[in-house]
């Protein structure tokens, strides 16, 4: 899952070398923390959060197949 988020983020940003995804496992949910270059933050979030919502939707769909819950946090 971490690789999926990383691949999507690298395709969106101007500084793909600065993309970092860190997974934090919990009992019921795995939190994926996404860090990007400050200039690329708007590209990952998108207008009114549409891009971020789309990435979260993909995580939810892929997580259903694996029977796990994932959530995405975009960090500054």
Order of alpha helices (4+ residues) and beta strands (2+ residues): alpha-beta-beta-alpha-alpha-beta
